[in-house]
Amino acid sequence: MYKTVMMKPHDHVAIALAAIPEGAVVHVICDSQTYTVQLKDGIEFGHKFAVVPIAEGQDILKYGEVIGVALSDIEIGSHVHVHNVEGKRGRGDKLGDSVKP
């Protein structure tokens, strides 16, 4: 059994607590939610993978917080990282016109 962590049941991603190979079937449990995910990519320790489909332009939730926006559609089991996510945290240019840095 592969170890993962998912903090909030409405998160879009889970985190690998050890390297998990491509094609592995992972059971992610968070509160009363259980996700069975077959990984489309190998996932390194500390990296994220999608537990639900994420649409291009959609905010991505991790630990109950928005961590970025999807740059393309992300399938269940896909690696979620800098190649398909634009970060929003700490980005003054993403605050909007009403907030000045």
Sequence and secondary structure as in RCSB ss.txt:
>XXXX:A:sequence
MYKTVMMKPHDHVAIALAAIPEGAVVHVICDSQTYTVQLKDGIEFGHKFAVVPIAEGQDILKYGEVIGVALSDIE
IGSHVHVHNVEGKRGRGDKLGDSVKP
>XXXX:A:secstr
   EE  STT SEEEESS B TT EEEEEETTEEEEEE SS B TT EEESS B TT EEEETTEEEEEESS B 
TT EESTTTEEE TT GGGS TT   
